[in-house]
Amino acid sequence: MGEETLWYRKPANDWNEALPIGNGRLGAMIFGKPDKEIIELNEDSIWSGDKMHRDNPNAYENLHKFRELILDGRLKEAQELALTALSGVPDKMRAYQTAGMICVDTGHEMVTDYKRELDLSSAVAKVSYSYQNTTFKREIFASEPDQAIILHFTAEGPETLNMTIHFFRNDIYDEVYAENHDSIVATSRAGIPFANRMKAKSTDGSVTTIGGHIVIRDAKEVFLYFDARTAYRETDFKKTAKEHLEALSQKSYMDILNTHLADYKKYYKRAGIELKNDMSKSGEKGKAQSDSVPTDERLQYLREGRDDIGLFELYFNFGRYLLISCSREHTLPANLQGIWNNSMCPPWGGKFTININTEMNYWPAEILNLSEMHMPLFDLLEKMHPNGEKTAKEMYHCRGFVAHHNTDLWGDCSPHDYWLPGTYWVLGGAWLCLDIWDHYEYTEDKEFLERMYPILYDACLFFTDFLSEDKKGRLILSPTASPENRYRHESGQVGYLCPGCTMDGQILTELFNGFKKATAALGKDTALADTCMELLKRIPKPEVHSNGTIKEWLEEYEELELGHRHISHLFGLFPGKSITMEGTKELAKAARKTLERRLANGGGHTGWSRAWIINFWDYLWDGEEAYQNLKQLLISSTLSNLFDNHPPFQIDGNFGGAAGIGHMLLQASGDEIHLLPALPHEFSDGRFYGFRAPHNLEVSAKWKGGKLIQAEIIAKREQKAEILYDGSRRTETLKVGKNTIIFK
């Protein structure tokens, strides 16, 4: 499985150093402080308020005027009109919020032999230290089957556990009270109402309550059980939390732990990588070993130029761990921070930003064999669908479904904020819908495709109404922007909003092509799909700029931020499929020059952007550039707990980075399986196993000295596959079961 443990010699100084646990619905960040432990809490449905209706009633009556202004290059007037006529009313959506924290006071100061760790193979966080000749240990995990966070404290030696526990939140709780001499409750009615509940149990010490505190005395072993319930899912959320913890506390700790391990490992153990190189074997460059050097020190060594291939294994496994921990079936999907947030007003509201960030969260889901973790995204799409139909009708007088660049737990589809670089972009729902075909292509789950087909249909239907002609007779989107970049028009005016851009056509190409395939797979009426194919003929295709790069806008406007974090005009390279090394060689060459130009001007300065760049290099089959950018992601944009640093913390970089490592080793589309397409020299020996390819295939491979030795493909049905490796191509007939392919 490669490296699987993050560990440290000291407690977390702040939230950005704490260790995350989660079960999709509940999350926690463990600080590991011996004397005053802090455990920051989250429940995925604790947001700032109820559903809103925010569609601007004056949008349609101003839409034609707005489009004329854009086409005439009167950008200042157009953008002023957009701020008033196209913005949501009110302008902002709901924000994700913290549930507060558990505070545990022990009085253990001046400890020795301290260690804090997160075992990715078991999803258990641990803390251990010595105090007064006694070894104190803590185990903390979030169980999905038992829907709770469990804390296990032990003392081995002459001293005992004497501690007090209480809840704290930066915003005031409405109620804090004790019950049954062993439980405390904290509730809030601000935003979505919720209740935190903690129950304590000891095998030998005393447990009581004083005020809003649990008090433990003279114990060798203590169990704490935490749950939070909200009005989003429960009518009587306080009663639900109470009954749940009362029942859970009757189970043995080992039963709860073993049930958690069985559930977690059935996902985590499916896939993995093992990476080696000749330098690491010989010890050149001072390779750090995971069992002797803490994770934060290894990151520092990497920054100093030391080689540590194992750290990339650990980072990859951490990405898979995070997805399992923050996106489970029947929970909300991973937001900008996954599920982990310590603020009442987090950066960008902690929402679902759908002009790349939410989509990036799910890039690893299919290839790394975690399809189940993809499902919350589709649940959210179903919530968005009726809202997006209303927005399409009320704001644009269009049929179908539209969403802009953000959404929240209610599936809000109206424009968010007064922000010209992103607010008035209409492709958020369309981009999300690309995951529908992606998930079906991998799983061949027709029941799923039938369920999601109406949303895919309506996403396409919207654009058949919304597209308009420019002065050259091309079909464009307006309003639109190339997220989130700005340009100088030939008139000299500076703008974000534009008369069409390259990314628009690339997303619509993927959307319409996926929809056409879906109609064929389900035997549906093809009339709308045929219309979409006709429209595609008039939608601008990617073009090469006179400077040799891919044009970002439809005209050769002056780009004002040469190192911009978004590289939206390369969407067709990845995650799209319209720019390929074999099929569109000139565009691929221009894509390379685009990347080189961005990076030469400071691009990749945010974590998620650097992660996207890794995947771009993967799909340009350049393993060395992919590796250098992966290395830079860890050096410049990774916190000591391996969280991605935008800055601030934003989880998409973790998921994009994990996908980037996966795409170095496997790329698959349609019937093609490309093995080791971007293998860097630094990963000269290794293997991957349990990866996924379309048509429900499972792929594993081994290589040595940079050369592929063997691949194994497990098929659920007999089928043909095109196997690509090192410039060669071979057709294999795959039998049901395991197929071994030898390379010489």
C-alpha positions in Angstrom: 0.0 0.0 0.0 3.0 2.3 0.3 3.2 4.9 3.0 0.1 5.4 5.2 0.9 7.4 8.3 1.2 11.1 9.0 3.0 11.7 12.3 4.4 14.6 14.3 6.5 15.2 17.4 4.4 18.1 18.7 0.8 19.1 19.0 -0.9 21.3 16.4 -0.3 25.0 17.0 -3.4 25.9 15.0 -6.2 24.5 12.9 -4.0 24.3 9.8 -1.8 21.8 11.6 -4.5 19.6 13.1 -5.4 16.2 11.7 -8.7 15.5 9.9 -11.2 12.7 10.5 -14.6 12.3 9.0 -17.5 10.0 8.0 -19.0 12.2 5.3 -21.6 13.8 7.6 -19.4 14.4 10.7 -15.9 15.8 10.6 -13.3 16.8 13.2 -9.8 18.3 13.4 -7.6 16.8 16.1 -5.1 19.2 17.6 -3.5 16.6 19.9 -2.8 19.0 22.8 -1.9 17.0 26.0 -3.2 19.6 28.5 -6.1 21.3 26.7 -7.2 19.2 23.8 -9.1 20.9 21.0 -11.3 18.9 18.6 -12.9 21.2 16.0 -16.3 19.9 14.9 -18.3 19.9 11.7 -21.6 18.5 10.5 -22.1 18.8 6.8 -25.6 20.5 7.0 -24.7 23.3 9.5 -25.1 26.3 7.2 -26.1 29.9 7.8 -29.8 29.7 6.9 -32.8 28.4 5.0 -33.6 28.2 1.3 -33.9 31.5 -0.6 -35.4 32.7 -3.9 -32.8 35.0 -5.4 -33.6 35.2 -9.2 -33.3 38.7 -10.5 -36.8 39.7 -11.9 -35.3 42.3 -14.3 -32.7 40.0 -15.9 -34.6 39.1 -19.1 -35.8 42.6 -20.0 -32.1 43.8 -19.9 -30.5 40.7 -21.5 -30.8 41.9 -25.1 -29.3 45.3 -24.2 -26.5 43.6 -22.3 -25.6 41.4 -25.3 -25.5 44.4 -27.6 -23.2 46.3 -25.3 -20.8 43.3 -25.1 -20.8 42.8 -28.9 -20.1 46.6 -29.4 -17.2 46.4 -26.9 -18.8 48.8 -24.5 -17.6 46.7 -21.6 -17.9 49.3 -18.8 -21.6 49.9 -19.5 -22.3 46.1 -20.0 -20.6 45.2 -16.7 -22.4 48.0 -14.8 -25.7 46.7 -16.2 -24.8 43.1 -15.2 -24.2 44.1 -11.6 -27.7 45.4 -11.3 -29.8 43.4 -13.8 -28.1 40.0 -13.6 -27.1 39.7 -10.0 -29.1 37.6 -7.5 -31.4 39.4 -5.1 -30.1 39.1 -2.4 -26.7 38.6 -4.0 -25.2 35.9 -1.7 -26.0 32.3 -0.9 -25.8 30.5 2.4 -22.4 29.7 3.9 -21.1 26.6 5.6 -20.3 27.0 9.3 -18.5 25.2 12.2 -20.4 23.2 14.8 -17.9 24.4 17.4 -15.4 22.4 19.3 -14.8 19.9 22.1 -12.4 21.1 24.7 -10.8 18.5 27.0 -8.8 19.9 30.0 -6.4 17.3 31.6 -3.8 19.5 33.3 -1.0 17.5 31.6 1.8 20.0 31.1 5.5 19.3 30.5 5.0 15.9 28.9 7.6 13.7 27.2 7.7 11.1 24.4 5.0 12.9 22.6 3.6 11.6 19.3 0.6 12.6 17.2 -0.4 10.6 14.1 -3.1 9.8 11.6 -3.2 6.2 10.3 -4.6 6.4 6.8 -5.0 2.6 6.6 -7.5 2.6 9.6 -8.8 6.2 9.6 -7.8 6.5 13.3 -6.0 9.5 14.8 -3.8 8.8 17.8 -2.0 10.8 20.4 0.4 9.4 23.0 2.7 10.9 25.6 4.2 10.3 29.0 3.3 12.3 32.1 4.1 11.6 35.7 5.6 8.1 34.8 2.3 7.3 33.0 1.6 6.7 29.4 -1.5 8.4 28.2 -3.1 7.5 24.9 -6.0 8.7 22.8 -7.7 7.1 19.8 -10.2 9.1 17.8 -12.2 8.1 14.7 -15.4 9.0 12.9 -17.5 5.9 12.3 -19.8 5.9 9.2 -21.8 2.8 10.2 -22.4 4.1 13.7 -22.7 7.8 12.7 -20.6 9.2 15.5 -17.2 10.4 16.5 -15.6 8.1 19.1 -12.8 9.2 21.5 -11.0 6.6 23.6 -8.6 7.7 26.4 -6.4 5.4 28.4 -3.8 5.7 31.2 -1.1 3.1 31.7 0.9 3.7 34.9 0.4 5.1 38.4 -1.6 8.2 37.3 -5.3 8.3 36.2 -7.4 10.3 33.9 -8.9 13.4 35.5 -10.4 15.8 33.0 -13.3 18.1 32.2 -15.1 18.3 28.8 -17.2 21.1 27.4 -18.4 22.6 24.0 -17.2 25.9 22.7 -18.2 27.9 19.6 -17.1 31.3 18.4 -20.7 32.1 17.9 -22.9 31.9 21.0 -24.9 28.6 21.6 -28.5 29.2 22.4 -28.5 26.4 25.0 -25.8 24.5 26.9 -27.0 21.9 29.5 -26.2 18.6 31.0 -28.3 15.4 31.1 -28.2 12.1 32.9 -25.0 13.0 34.8 -23.0 11.8 31.8 -24.0 13.9 28.8 -23.8 17.5 27.7 -25.7 19.3 24.9 -25.2 22.5 23.0 -27.8 23.9 20.6 -28.1 26.8 18.2 -31.0 28.3 16.3 -28.9 30.7 14.3 -28.8 29.5 10.7 -30.0 25.8 10.4 -30.8 24.7 13.9 -28.7 22.0 15.4 -27.6 20.2 18.5 -24.2 18.9 19.6 -24.3 16.0 22.0 -21.5 14.3 24.0 -21.9 11.2 26.2 -19.1 9.9 28.5 -18.5 6.4 29.9 -15.7 5.0 32.0 -14.9 1.3 32.9 -13.5 2.3 36.3 -13.6 6.0 37.1 -16.4 8.4 38.0 -18.4 10.3 35.4 -20.6 13.2 36.4 -21.7 16.6 35.1 -21.3 20.1 36.6 -23.0 23.0 34.7 -22.2 22.5 31.1 -19.2 20.2 31.7 -18.6 16.5 31.9 -16.2 15.7 34.8 -14.1 12.5 34.8 -12.2 11.5 37.9 -9.7 8.6 38.7 -10.2 6.7 35.5 -7.9 4.4 33.6 -10.2 4.2 30.5 -12.7 6.7 29.2 -15.0 6.7 26.2 -16.6 9.8 24.7 -19.3 9.6 22.0 -20.2 12.6 19.9 -23.0 13.3 17.5 -24.5 16.4 15.9 -28.0 16.5 14.3 -29.7 19.3 12.4 -33.1 20.5 11.3 -31.9 19.9 7.7 -32.5 16.2 8.1 -34.3 15.7 11.4 -37.6 17.1 12.8 -36.6 16.5 16.4 -32.9 16.6 16.1 -32.2 16.8 19.8 -34.1 13.7 20.5 -32.5 11.9 17.6 -29.0 12.7 18.9 -29.9 11.6 22.4 -31.4 8.3 21.4 -28.6 7.5 19.0 -25.8 8.0 21.6 -27.7 6.2 24.3 -27.9 3.1 22.0 -24.4 3.5 20.7 -22.8 3.6 24.2 -24.2 0.2 24.9 -22.0 -1.3 22.3 -18.4 -2.4 23.1 -15.6 -0.2 22.0 -14.0 -3.0 20.0 -17.3 -3.7 18.2 -17.6 -0.1 17.2 -13.9 0.1 16.1 -14.0 -3.2 14.1 -17.3 -2.1 12.4 -15.6 1.2 11.5 -12.5 -0.6 10.2 -14.4 -3.1 8.1 -16.4 -0.3 6.5 -13.5 2.1 5.8 -11.1 -0.5 4.5 -13.5 -1.9 1.9 -13.0 1.4 0.1 -9.4 2.3 1.1 -7.8 -1.1 0.3 -9.2 -1.3 -3.2 -6.5 0.7 -4.9 -2.9 1.8 -4.2 0.5 2.6 -5.5 4.1 1.7 -4.6 6.8 4.0 -6.0 10.6 3.6 -6.0 13.6 4.9 -7.8 17.3 4.1 -8.0 18.3 7.2 -6.1 16.0 6.4 -3.2 17.3 2.8 -3.0 20.9 4.0 -2.8 20.1 6.7 -0.3 21.2 9.5 -2.5 20.0 13.0 -1.7 19.2 11.9 1.9 15.8 10.3 1.4 13.7 10.7 4.5 12.1 7.6 6.0 8.6 7.7 7.3 9.3 5.7 10.4 12.1 8.0 11.5 11.2 11.5 10.3 7.9 13.3 11.1 5.8 14.4 8.2 6.3 18.2 8.7 10.1 17.7 8.7 9.9 15.6 5.5 8.1 18.4 3.8 10.8 20.8 4.9 13.5 18.3 3.6 11.7 18.3 0.2 11.9 22.1 0.2 15.6 21.8 0.8 16.0 19.6 -2.3 16.1 16.1 -0.7 14.5 13.2 -2.5 11.5 11.5 -0.9 9.5 9.4 -3.2 7.6 8.0 -0.3 6.2 11.4 0.5 4.3 11.3 -2.8 2.9 7.9 -1.9 1.7 9.4 1.4 0.2 12.4 -0.3 -1.7 10.2 -2.8 -3.0 8.0 0.0 -4.0 11.1 1.9 -6.1 12.3 -1.0 -8.0 9.0 -1.2 -8.5 9.1 2.6 -9.9 12.6 2.4 -12.4 11.7 -0.2 -13.7 8.7 1.7 -13.8 10.8 4.9 -15.8 13.8 3.5 -18.0 12.4 0.7 -20.2 9.4 1.6 -23.5 8.3 0.1 -26.4 10.3 1.4 -24.2 13.1 2.7 -23.6 16.5 1.1 -20.7 16.5 -1.4 -17.2 17.8 -0.6 -17.3 21.5 -0.4 -14.4 24.0 -0.8 -12.9 22.6 2.5 -14.2 19.1 2.2 -16.1 19.0 5.4 -13.6 20.6 7.7 -14.1 24.3 8.7 -13.4 26.2 11.9 -15.2 29.4 11.0 -18.7 31.0 11.0 -17.7 32.8 7.8 -15.2 30.6 6.0 -13.3 31.7 2.8 -15.7 32.0 -0.1 -18.5 30.8 2.3 -17.1 27.2 2.2 -19.7 26.5 -0.6 -19.6 24.5 -3.7 -17.8 26.6 -6.3 -18.6 25.0 -9.6 -16.4 26.8 -12.1 -13.8 24.2 -11.3 -13.3 23.6 -7.5 -16.2 21.2 -6.8 -15.6 19.3 -10.0 -11.9 19.0 -9.1 -12.9 17.4 -5.8 -14.2 14.4 -7.8 -11.4 14.0 -10.3 -10.0 11.0 -8.4 -13.4 9.3 -7.7 -13.7 7.1 -10.8 -10.1 6.4 -11.7 -9.1 5.6 -8.1 -12.0 3.2 -7.6 -14.1 5.3 -5.3 -17.3 5.6 -7.4 -19.5 5.5 -4.3 -17.9 8.7 -3.0 -19.1 10.4 -6.3 -22.8 9.9 -5.4 -23.3 13.0 -3.2 -22.5 15.2 -6.1 -25.4 13.7 -8.1 -27.7 14.0 -5.1 -26.8 17.8 -5.1 -27.5 18.0 -8.8 -31.0 16.6 -8.2 -31.6 19.4 -5.6 -30.3 21.9 -8.1 -32.4 20.8 -11.0 -35.8 22.3 -10.1 -34.1 25.5 -8.8 -32.1 25.8 -12.0 -35.3 25.3 -14.1 -36.8 28.3 -12.3 -33.7 30.4 -12.7 -33.6 29.6 -16.5 -37.2 30.5 -16.9 -37.4 33.6 -14.6 -34.0 35.2 -15.5 -33.5 34.2 -19.2 -37.0 33.0 -20.4 -35.3 29.7 -21.4 -36.3 26.1 -21.1 -34.1 23.7 -19.3 -31.8 24.0 -16.3 -29.0 26.5 -15.6 -26.6 27.1 -12.7 -23.9 29.8 -12.3 -20.6 29.6 -10.6 -21.6 28.6 -7.1 -24.3 26.6 -5.3 -25.1 25.7 -1.7 -26.7 22.8 0.3 -30.1 23.9 -1.0 -29.0 23.7 -4.6 -29.2 27.4 -5.2 -28.7 28.2 -8.9 -29.0 32.0 -9.1 -25.9 34.2 -9.6 -23.8 34.5 -6.5 -22.1 37.8 -5.4 -21.3 41.0 -7.3 -18.2 39.6 -8.9 -17.5 40.2 -12.6 -14.9 37.4 -13.0 -17.3 34.6 -12.1 -20.9 35.6 -11.1 -22.5 35.9 -14.5 -21.1 32.6 -15.9 -23.8 30.2 -16.9 -21.9 26.9 -17.3 -21.7 25.7 -13.7 -24.6 23.2 -14.1 -23.3 22.1 -17.5 -19.8 21.3 -16.1 -21.3 19.3 -13.2 -23.4 17.4 -15.7 -20.3 16.1 -17.3 -19.8 13.9 -14.3 -23.0 12.1 -15.1 -21.6 10.6 -18.3 -18.2 10.1 -16.7 -19.7 8.0 -13.9 -21.8 6.0 -16.3 -18.9 5.3 -18.6 -16.9 3.9 -15.7 -19.7 1.9 -14.0 -22.1 1.1 -16.9 -24.9 1.6 -14.3 -28.0 2.2 -16.5 -30.3 2.7 -13.5 -28.1 5.6 -12.5 -28.1 7.0 -16.1 -31.9 6.8 -16.2 -32.1 8.6 -12.9 -29.9 11.5 -14.0 -31.0 11.7 -17.7 -33.6 14.4 -17.1 -31.0 16.7 -15.7 -28.6 16.0 -18.5 -31.4 16.6 -21.0 -32.4 20.0 -19.4 -28.8 21.2 -19.2 -28.6 20.7 -23.0 -32.1 22.2 -23.6 -31.1 25.4 -21.8 -28.3 26.1 -24.3 -30.5 25.5 -27.3 -32.5 28.5 -26.2 -29.7 30.6 -24.7 -27.1 30.6 -27.4 -27.0 33.8 -29.5 -25.3 35.0 -32.6 -22.2 37.2 -32.7 -21.4 39.6 -35.5 -19.6 36.8 -37.4 -22.6 34.5 -37.2 -21.1 32.2 -34.6 -23.1 30.9 -31.7 -21.9 32.2 -28.4 -22.9 32.5 -24.8 -23.6 35.9 -23.4 -23.2 36.8 -20.6 -20.0 34.7 -20.2 -16.5 35.0 -18.9 -13.3 33.0 -19.1 -13.1 32.2 -15.4 -11.7 34.2 -13.8 -9.5 36.1 -16.2 -9.6 39.6 -17.6 -8.5 41.1 -20.9 -8.1 44.4 -22.7 -10.6 44.9 -25.6 -9.4 46.5 -28.8 -11.3 49.6 -27.7 -8.9 49.9 -24.8 -11.5 49.0 -22.2 -10.7 46.3 -19.6 -13.2 43.6 -19.0 -14.1 40.2 -17.6 -17.4 39.6 -19.4 -16.9 38.9 -23.1 -18.7 37.9 -26.3 -17.9 34.2 -26.0 -14.7 32.5 -25.0 -12.8 29.2 -25.8 -13.9 27.4 -22.6 -17.6 27.8 -23.5 -17.2 25.7 -26.7 -15.1 23.1 -25.0 -17.6 22.5 -22.2 -20.6 22.5 -24.6 -18.7 20.0 -26.8 -18.3 17.6 -23.8 -21.9 18.2 -22.7 -23.5 17.7 -26.1 -21.4 14.7 -27.0 -22.0 13.1 -23.6 -25.8 13.7 -24.0 -25.8 12.1 -27.5 -24.1 9.0 -26.1 -26.5 8.9 -23.2 -29.5 8.9 -25.6 -28.0 6.0 -27.5 -27.2 4.0 -24.3 -30.8 4.4 -23.1 -32.5 4.2 -26.4 -34.0 7.6 -25.9 -35.4 10.0 -28.6 -32.5 11.6 -30.3 -34.2 14.8 -31.5 -32.6 17.1 -28.9 -29.2 15.3 -29.3 -29.4 15.9 -33.1 -30.2 19.6 -32.5 -27.2 19.8 -30.2 -24.9 18.3 -32.8 -26.1 20.8 -35.3 -25.5 23.7 -32.9 -22.0 22.4 -32.2 -21.1 23.1 -35.9 -21.6 26.8 -35.3 -20.0 27.0 -31.8 -16.4 28.2 -32.1 -13.6 25.6 -31.8 -10.3 26.1 -30.0 -7.9 28.1 -32.2 -4.1 28.8 -32.0 -3.2 32.4 -31.1 -0.6 34.2 -33.3 1.8 33.8 -30.3 1.5 30.0 -30.6 -0.8 29.5 -27.5 -4.4 28.5 -27.3 -6.6 31.5 -27.7 -8.5 32.2 -24.4 -11.1 34.5 -26.0 -12.5 34.3 -29.5 -10.4 37.3 -30.5 -6.8 38.0 -29.8 -7.4 40.3 -26.9 -4.5 41.4 -24.7 -4.3 39.2 -21.6 -3.6 41.3 -18.5 -2.7 38.5 -16.0 -0.2 36.3 -17.8 0.2 34.1 -14.8 -3.5 33.8 -13.9 -4.5 30.9 -11.7 -7.3 29.7 -14.0 -6.2 28.2 -17.3 -9.7 27.8 -18.6 -8.9 27.6 -22.3 -7.1 24.3 -21.7 -10.3 22.7 -20.4 -10.3 20.7 -23.7 -7.0 19.1 -22.7 -8.2 18.2 -19.2 -10.8 17.3 -17.9 -12.2 17.6 -21.4 -11.1 15.3 -24.3 -11.1 17.6 -27.3 -7.4 18.3 -27.3 -5.3 15.2 -27.5 -1.7 14.3 -28.3 -2.7 12.0 -31.2 -5.9 13.5 -32.5 -5.1 17.3 -32.4 -1.4 17.6 -32.5 -1.3 21.3 -33.3 -3.6 22.2 -30.5 -1.6 19.9 -28.1 1.5 21.8 -29.2 -0.2 25.1 -28.5 -1.5 23.8 -25.2 2.1 23.1 -24.2 3.1 26.6 -25.1 0.2 28.0 -23.1 1.3 26.1 -20.0 4.9 27.2 -20.5 3.8 30.9 -20.8 1.6 30.7 -17.7 4.3 29.2 -15.6 7.0 31.6 -16.8 4.8 34.4 -15.6 4.1 33.0 -12.1 1.2 30.6 -12.8 0.5 27.8 -10.5 0.7 30.0 -7.4 -2.4 28.6 -5.8 -2.6 24.9 -4.8 -5.6 23.9 -6.9 -4.2 25.6 -10.0 -0.9 23.7 -9.6 -2.9 20.5 -9.2 -4.7 21.3 -12.5 -1.3 21.9 -14.2 -0.1 18.5 -13.1 -3.0 16.9 -14.9 -2.4 19.1 -18.0 1.2 17.8 -18.2 -0.1 14.2 -17.7 -2.3 14.6 -20.7 0.6 16.1 -22.7 2.5 12.9 -21.8 5.3 14.8 -20.1 6.1 12.9 -17.0 9.1 15.1 -16.0 7.0 18.3 -16.1 4.2 16.6 -14.3 6.6 15.4 -11.6 8.2 18.9 -11.2 4.8 20.4 -10.7 3.8 17.7 -8.3 6.9 18.4 -6.3 6.1 22.1 -6.4 2.6 21.5 -5.2 4.1 19.9 -2.0 6.9 22.5 -1.6 4.8 25.7 -2.1 1.2 24.8 -1.6 0.9 22.2 1.1 0.5 22.7 4.8 2.3 20.5 7.4 -0.8 18.3 7.8 -0.7 17.8 4.0 -3.8 19.9 3.4 -3.7 21.9 0.2 -3.0 25.6 0.7 -4.7 27.9 -1.8 -3.9 29.9 0.4 -5.9 29.6 2.6 -6.7 25.9 2.9 -8.8 24.6 0.1 -9.2 20.9 -0.4 -9.5 20.7 -4.2 -5.7 20.8 -4.6 -5.5 17.5 -2.6 -8.0 15.8 -4.8 -6.5 17.3 -8.0 -3.0 16.3 -6.9 -4.1 12.7 -6.1 -5.8 12.5 -9.6 -2.6 13.9 -11.1 -0.5 11.1 -9.7 -3.1 8.6 -10.9 -3.1 10.1 -14.4 0.7 9.8 -14.6 0.1 6.0 -14.4 -3.2 5.5 -16.2 -5.4 7.4 -18.6 -8.5 5.8 -20.1 -11.3 7.0 -22.4 -13.8 5.0 -24.4 -12.1 1.7 -25.3 -8.6 3.0 -24.9 -6.4 2.2 -21.9 -3.1 4.1 -21.8 -0.6 2.6 -19.4 2.2 4.8 -17.8 1.5 7.8 -20.2 3.4 10.3 -18.1 5.7 8.2 -15.9 8.5 10.4 -14.6 12.1 9.2 -14.4 11.9 9.6 -10.6 9.3 6.8 -10.4 11.5 4.3 -12.2 10.2 1.2 -10.3 6.7 0.6 -9.0 3.2 -0.6 -9.4 -0.3 0.5 -9.1 -3.3 -1.7 -8.5 -7.1 -1.4 -8.3 -7.4 1.6 -10.6 -10.5 1.9 -12.8 -11.1 2.4 -16.5 -14.3 2.8 -18.5 -16.6 -0.2 -19.1 -16.2 -1.4 -15.5 -12.6 -2.4 -15.8 -10.1 -2.7 -13.0 -6.5 -2.1 -14.0 -3.2 -2.9 -12.3 0.4 -2.7 -13.6 4.0 -3.2 -12.7 7.2 -1.6 -14.1 10.9 -1.7 -13.5 13.6 0.6 -14.7 10.9 2.8 -16.3 9.7 -0.1 -18.4 6.3 -1.7 -18.2 6.5 -5.4 -17.3 3.0 -6.6 -16.8 -0.6 -5.3 -16.6 -3.7 -7.0 -15.2 -7.2 -6.0 -16.3 -10.2 -7.4 -14.6 -13.4 -7.4 -16.7 -17.0 -8.0 -15.8 -17.9 -8.8 -19.4 -16.1 -9.9 -22.5 -15.0 -6.9 -24.5 -12.2 -5.5 -26.7 -9.7 -2.8 -25.5 -7.1 -0.8 -27.1 -3.9 -0.9 -25.0 -1.5 2.0 -25.5 2.0 2.0 -24.1 5.2 3.9 -25.1 3.9 4.8 -28.6 2.6 1.4 -29.4 -1.0 0.2 -29.6 -2.4 -3.3 -29.3 -5.9 -4.7 -29.3 -6.8 -7.1 -26.6 -9.9 -9.2 -26.2 -10.7 -9.2 -22.5 -12.3 -12.3 -21.0 -14.5 -12.2 -17.9 -12.2 -12.1 -14.9 -8.5 -11.4 -14.7 -6.5 -10.8 -18.0 -2.7 -10.7 -17.7 -0.8 -8.8 -20.4 2.9 -9.2 -20.6 5.2 -6.5 -22.0 8.7 -7.2 -23.2 
